[in-house]
Amino acid sequence: MIIINYAIFRSEPIYTLNDLAQIGSHNKREKKAYNSNPNIKLELTKDNIEIVPLQEKYVKGFHSLVKDYEKEHNERMKTEREDRKKTFNQMLNKSRNVVADELLFTATHQFFNNMSKEEIKEWADTCMEFVYDDLGYTKEQILHATVHLDEETPHLHCVVVPLVKKLDKRTNTKRYTISKKAYIKDKIHLSELQDKYHKRLTDKGYDLERGIKGSTAKHQKVKELKKTTRYYEQKVKVVNTKIDEAMKDFNEKQKTTKNIPFNKTHVLVEKETFDSMNKVIEETKKAVDLEPKINELFNEVDNFTKSHQSLEKENQNMKREIKALTTRNQNLTKENNTLKSYIKAILKAIKHFFRELLQIGNEPTKEATTSEIKEYYNNKDFDSNDVYDIGVGTTKEDELFDYADIPSYYKIRKTNDKDKDDFEMSL
C-alpha cells in the first residue's frame, strides 16, 4: 500500500493574555492534568526539543518582548482623559488584535517513522527557516518554539508576537502595535504561504505532499466550536419559547375577534389582535434570521469532523471531543427541524388571518393588510402561491396578482372559482 505523507502548517490566533498563559502551560508541560492524559507520555517529555527556549512563564516572557510597546502605551496614557485610560493589559485584552500567534508544524504520522531525534530537529530547523525567511519574523519576535516528542505525532509549536510599528494616520506618527495581518494577510495569503512551506521542505529533500488546499480555511479549535454550538442551542430554545408564547397569545386574541359582530362590508378588529399578530411576525422573522446561521454552524462542524478523520485515529482525546460535537450537532439539528415546523405553522396561521381580513374587513383594513402581504412577498416570506391563496376571490385580487406576477391563467381560474363557497386555501 502506497502511503502519502502531507506537510501541515497551521496558524492559530491568540487574543488574550489569559489564553496565552493557557497555551504556555500546555506547550511547557506545566499542567497537572497531563497525569491523566493518555495522549501525553510524561516519561518522554524530557525528550522534547527546545528550538527557541523560554525559561519563564509565557505572559512574563511576552511582557519582556513588548516592553517598548508597553512603555509607549503608558506614556500616552499620561495625557489621556481619565475615562479613556486603560492599563496595558486592559488595552491588549479588549483590542480586536491578537496578542500572539501560534504556528503549528507537523506531518502525517508515518513521515516521522524511524526518524532519530537529530533528524526531527533538522526538520524543525527547516520549519523555523520558513518562519524567518518566508513569514518574515525575526528571532526577537519568537516567544517560544518547542518540538513535542511525548505525543503520538511529533509537532512543532512556535509562538510568535507580531509586534510592528505602523503609521498612525490620526497623529501621523509611527506607533507600536501587534498585527498578525502584517505577516499573514488573509486566507488566500495563508494558502500561498502553505505552498511556500511545502516547497521549502521538498527542496530540502523531504518526501511530503502539500496539504489539501482549503482544509484548514474554516478550522476552529474544538473549544471554540463547542462554545458556538452551546450559544446557538440556547438561542434556539429562547426563540422556540418566545414563538410559543406569541402563538398562544395570538390564538387567544383570535378567539375574541371571532366573537365580534361584522357584516360583509365592515369588521371591527381589536387593536390587541393586531398587536399580537405583529408580535408573532416579529418572533417569526427572528427565527428566519437565525436559521442560516445555524446551517452555517452545521456545515462548519461537519467540515471540521471530516478534516480531522486521520487525527481521530491518532488522538483519542480529540476523538472524544469530536464525538461530543457530533452529538451536539445532531441535537441542534432536531431543534432546528422543530423551529422550521414552528415557522411553517406560524406562516400558515398568518396567511389565514390575512385572507380573513381581505374577505371581511373594511377598506382601510384591506389596504393595510394588502401592504403587509406585499412586504412579506418582498422579504420572500411569501411566494406567488401564497399570494394567490390569500388574495384569490377578494377585492384585492387583481392588485395582489399583478404585484406577485401571477400568470394570467390563474386569473382566469379565479374567475371560475371565486363564487364557490367551499373554496379552501392550499396551505
C-alpha positions in Angstrom: 0.0 0.0 0.0 1.4 3.4 -1.0 1.4 5.9 1.9 1.2 9.6 1.1 2.6 11.9 3.7 1.4 15.5 4.0 3.1 18.7 5.2 0.9 20.5 7.7 1.2 24.2 8.7 -1.5 26.0 10.7 -1.8 29.4 12.3 -3.9 29.9 15.4 -4.5 33.5 16.7 -4.2 34.1 20.5 -6.4 37.0 21.5 -6.0 37.5 25.3 -3.2 37.2 27.8 -5.2 34.5 29.7 -5.3 32.4 26.5 -1.6 32.9 26.1 -1.0 31.7 29.6 -3.1 28.6 29.0 -1.2 27.8 25.8 2.1 28.3 27.6 1.1 25.8 30.3 0.4 23.3 27.6 3.5 23.9 25.5 5.8 23.8 28.5 4.0 20.9 30.1 3.1 22.7 33.3 -0.4 21.3 33.7 -1.0 18.6 36.4 -3.9 17.3 34.3 -1.4 15.6 32.0 -1.0 12.9 34.6 -4.4 11.5 33.4 -4.0 12.4 29.7 -3.2 9.2 27.7 -2.1 11.2 24.7 0.9 12.7 26.5 3.6 10.3 27.8 5.2 12.2 30.6 8.2 9.9 30.7 9.1 11.1 27.2 8.7 14.8 28.0 12.4 15.0 28.7 13.0 14.3 25.0 11.1 17.4 23.8 13.3 19.7 21.8 13.6 23.4 22.7 14.2 25.3 19.5 13.8 28.7 21.0 13.8 28.2 24.8 11.8 30.3 27.3 12.7 29.8 30.9 9.9 32.0 32.3 6.1 31.9 32.0 4.6 32.9 28.7 3.0 36.1 30.0 6.2 37.3 31.7 8.2 36.5 28.6 5.6 38.3 26.5 6.0 41.5 28.6 9.7 41.3 28.2 9.4 41.0 24.5 6.9 44.0 24.2 8.5 46.3 26.8 9.0 49.2 24.4 5.3 48.9 23.3 4.2 48.9 26.9 6.4 51.9 27.7 4.9 53.8 24.7 1.4 53.0 25.8 2.0 54.1 29.4 3.4 57.4 28.2 0.4 58.0 26.1 -2.0 57.3 28.9 -0.4 60.1 31.0 -2.1 62.7 28.7 -5.3 60.7 28.1 -8.7 61.6 29.6 -9.4 59.8 32.8 -12.5 58.0 31.4 -10.4 56.7 28.5 -7.4 55.5 30.4 -6.6 51.8 30.3 -3.7 49.7 31.6 -1.5 48.0 29.0 -3.1 44.6 29.8 -6.7 46.0 29.5 -5.9 47.5 26.2 -4.4 44.2 24.9 -7.3 42.1 26.1 -10.0 44.4 24.7 -8.3 45.0 21.4 -9.5 43.3 18.3 -5.9 42.5 17.5 -4.1 39.3 18.6 -1.5 39.3 21.4 0.3 36.5 19.7 0.0 33.8 17.0 0.7 30.1 17.4 2.3 28.4 14.4 1.9 24.6 14.3 4.1 22.5 12.1 3.7 18.7 11.7 3.1 16.0 9.1 1.3 12.7 8.7 2.4 10.3 11.5 4.2 7.8 9.1 6.6 10.6 8.0 8.3 10.5 11.4 8.6 6.7 11.5 12.3 5.6 12.0 13.5 9.3 12.3 16.0 10.0 15.1 15.7 12.9 17.4 18.5 14.6 15.5 16.6 14.1 12.2 13.4 15.5 13.7 15.4 18.6 14.9 16.7 19.1 11.4 13.1 19.1 10.1 12.1 21.5 12.8 15.0 23.8 11.9 13.7 23.8 8.3 10.3 24.9 9.7 12.0 27.7 11.6 13.8 28.8 8.4 10.3 29.2 6.9 9.2 31.3 9.9 12.2 33.6 9.5 12.7 33.7 5.7 9.1 33.2 4.3 6.9 34.6 7.1 9.4 37.3 7.9 9.6 37.1 11.7 12.8 38.0 13.5 14.3 35.9 16.3 13.4 38.7 18.7 9.7 38.1 17.9 9.8 34.4 18.7 8.4 33.9 22.2 8.9 30.2 22.4 9.4 27.3 20.0 9.4 23.6 21.0 9.0 20.2 19.4 6.8 17.8 21.3 8.0 14.2 21.1 5.9 13.0 24.0 2.7 12.7 21.9 1.7 10.3 19.1 2.9 12.5 16.3 5.9 14.9 16.6 5.0 18.5 16.0 6.5 22.0 16.4 4.8 24.8 18.4 6.2 28.2 17.5 4.5 31.1 19.4 5.3 34.5 17.8 4.5 38.0 18.7 3.8 40.0 15.5 5.0 43.3 17.1 5.4 46.0 14.4 5.5 49.8 14.1 2.7 51.2 11.9 1.8 54.7 10.9 -1.0 56.2 12.9 -2.8 58.4 10.4 -4.5 60.4 13.2 -1.3 61.6 14.7 0.9 61.0 11.6 3.4 59.2 13.8 4.6 55.6 14.0 3.4 53.6 16.9 3.8 50.0 18.1 1.0 47.6 17.6 0.6 43.8 17.4 -0.7 42.8 14.0 -0.9 39.3 12.6 -2.1 40.7 9.3 1.4 42.2 8.8 2.6 38.6 8.3 -0.5 36.6 7.3 -2.8 39.0 5.5 -5.8 36.7 4.8 -6.8 33.1 3.9 -5.6 33.5 0.3 -2.2 34.6 1.6 -2.1 31.7 4.1 -2.7 29.3 1.2 0.2 30.9 -0.7 2.4 30.5 2.4 1.5 26.9 2.7 2.7 26.4 -0.9 6.0 28.0 0.1 6.3 25.9 3.2 5.8 22.7 1.1 8.3 23.8 -1.4 10.9 24.6 1.2 10.5 21.1 2.7 10.7 19.4 -0.7 13.7 21.4 -1.7 15.4 20.0 1.4 14.6 16.5 0.2 11.6 15.7 2.4 9.1 13.4 0.7 5.9 15.3 1.5 2.8 16.3 -0.4 1.2 19.7 0.1 -1.8 19.5 2.5 -5.2 19.7 0.8 -5.9 23.3 0.0 -8.7 24.8 2.0 -8.8 22.0 4.5 -7.9 24.5 7.3 -9.6 27.6 5.9 -12.5 27.2 8.3 -10.6 25.5 11.1 -11.6 26.4 14.6 -10.4 24.9 17.8 -12.7 22.3 19.4 -13.3 24.6 22.4 -14.4 27.4 20.0 -16.9 25.2 18.2 -18.3 23.8 21.4 -18.8 27.4 22.7 -20.5 28.4 19.4 -22.7 25.3 19.5 -23.8 25.9 23.1 -24.7 29.5 22.2 -27.0 28.5 19.3 -28.5 25.7 21.3 -29.6 28.3 23.9 -30.6 30.7 21.1 -33.0 28.1 19.6 -34.5 27.4 23.0 -35.2 31.1 23.6 -36.7 31.6 20.1 -38.9 28.5 20.5 -40.2 29.7 23.8 -41.0 33.2 22.5 -42.8 31.8 19.5 -44.8 29.5 21.7 -45.8 32.5 23.9 -46.6 34.7 20.9 -48.7 32.0 19.2 -50.6 31.3 22.4 -51.5 34.9 22.8 -52.3 35.3 19.1 -54.7 32.3 19.3 -56.5 33.7 22.3 -56.9 37.1 20.6 -58.3 35.4 17.5 -61.0 33.7 19.7 -62.0 37.1 20.9 -62.1 38.5 17.4 -64.3 35.8 16.1 -67.0 36.9 18.7 -67.1 40.4 17.3 -70.2 41.2 15.1 -69.4 42.0 11.4 -71.1 42.1 8.1 -69.7 41.7 4.6 -68.6 45.4 4.3 -67.3 46.1 7.8 -65.3 44.3 10.5 -64.1 45.7 13.8 -60.6 44.1 14.6 -59.4 44.8 18.0 -56.0 46.6 18.4 -54.8 43.8 20.7 -55.4 41.3 18.0 -53.2 43.3 15.5 -50.6 43.7 18.2 -50.4 40.0 19.0 -50.2 39.2 15.2 -47.4 41.7 14.9 -45.6 40.0 17.8 -45.9 36.7 16.1 -44.5 38.2 12.9 -41.6 39.8 14.8 -40.6 36.5 16.5 -41.0 34.6 13.2 -38.6 36.9 11.5 -36.1 36.4 14.3 -36.4 32.6 13.7 -36.0 33.0 10.0 -32.8 35.2 10.5 -31.4 32.5 12.9 -31.8 29.6 10.6 -29.0 30.4 8.1 -26.6 31.0 11.0 -27.5 27.5 12.4 -27.0 26.0 9.0 -23.6 27.7 8.7 -22.6 26.1 12.1 -23.8 22.7 10.9 -21.5 22.9 7.8 -18.6 24.1 9.9 -18.9 21.3 12.4 -19.3 18.8 9.5 -16.2 20.1 7.7 -14.2 20.1 11.0 -15.1 16.5 11.6 -14.2 15.4 8.1 -10.9 17.3 8.1 -9.8 15.6 11.3 -10.6 12.0 10.4 -7.0 11.0 10.3 -6.3 12.8 13.6 -9.1 10.9 15.2 -7.2 7.6 14.8 -4.1 9.1 16.4 -5.6 11.2 19.2 -8.2 9.5 21.4 -8.9 12.7 23.4 -9.7 14.6 20.1 -11.9 11.7 19.1 -14.0 12.0 22.3 -14.3 15.8 21.7 -15.4 15.3 18.1 -17.9 12.7 19.2 -19.4 15.1 21.6 -19.6 17.8 18.9 -21.3 15.3 16.6 -23.9 14.5 19.3 -24.5 18.2 19.9 -24.8 18.8 16.2 -27.5 16.1 15.9 -29.4 17.6 18.8 -29.2 21.0 17.3 -30.4 19.6 14.0 -33.5 18.3 15.8 -34.0 21.7 17.4 -33.7 23.4 14.1 -36.3 21.0 12.5 -38.7 21.9 15.3 -38.0 25.6 14.6 -38.8 25.1 10.9 -42.1 23.4 11.9 -43.0 26.4 14.1 -42.2 28.8 11.2 -44.3 26.8 8.8 -47.2 26.7 11.3 -47.0 30.4 12.0 -46.9 31.5 8.4 -49.9 29.2 7.8 -51.8 31.0 10.6 -50.8 34.4 9.3 -52.0 33.5 5.8 -55.4 32.5 7.1 -55.6 35.7 9.2 -54.6 37.9 6.2 -57.2 36.2 4.0 -59.9 36.6 6.6 -59.2 40.3 6.8 -59.3 40.7 3.0 -62.7 38.9 2.9 -64.5 40.7 5.8 -62.5 43.8 6.6 -63.4 47.4 5.8 -61.4 49.2 3.1 -58.7 50.7 5.4 -58.2 47.2 6.9 -57.9 45.7 3.5 -55.4 48.4 2.4 -53.3 47.8 5.5 -53.4 44.0 5.0 -52.5 44.3 1.3 -49.4 46.3 2.3 -48.4 43.7 4.8 -48.8 40.9 2.2 -46.6 42.8 -0.3 -44.0 43.3 2.4 -44.0 39.6 3.2 -43.6 38.9 -0.5 -40.8 41.4 -0.9 -39.0 39.7 2.1 -39.5 36.3 0.4 -41.6 35.1 3.4 -44.4 34.6 0.9 -44.1 33.3 -2.7 -46.6 33.8 -5.5 -48.5 30.7 -4.5 -49.0 32.2 -1.0 -50.2 35.4 -2.5 -52.6 33.5 -4.8 -54.0 31.5 -1.8 -54.6 34.7 0.3 -55.9 37.0 -2.4 -58.0 34.8 -4.7 -61.7 35.8 -4.8 -61.1 39.0 -2.8 -61.5 42.7 -3.9 -57.7 43.0 -3.7 -57.1 40.0 -6.0 -56.1 41.9 -9.1 -53.7 44.2 -7.2 -52.0 41.3 -5.4 -51.8 39.1 -8.5 -50.2 41.9 -10.5 -47.7 42.6 -7.7 -46.7 38.9 -7.5 -46.6 38.4 -11.3 -49.1 35.6 -11.1 -49.7 34.2 -14.6 -52.9 35.2 -16.4 -54.3 31.7 -16.5 -54.5 31.8 -12.7 -56.7 34.9 -13.0 -59.0 33.0 -15.4 -59.1 30.2 -12.9 -60.0 32.6 -10.1 -62.9 33.9 -12.1 -64.4 30.4 -12.2 -63.6 29.7 -8.6 -64.3 32.9 -6.7 -68.0 32.3 -6.2 -67.5 28.8 -4.8 -68.4 28.7 -1.1 -66.3 25.7 -0.3 -63.0 27.2 -1.5 -60.1 26.3 0.7 -56.6 27.7 0.6 -53.9 25.1 -0.3 -51.6 25.9 2.5 
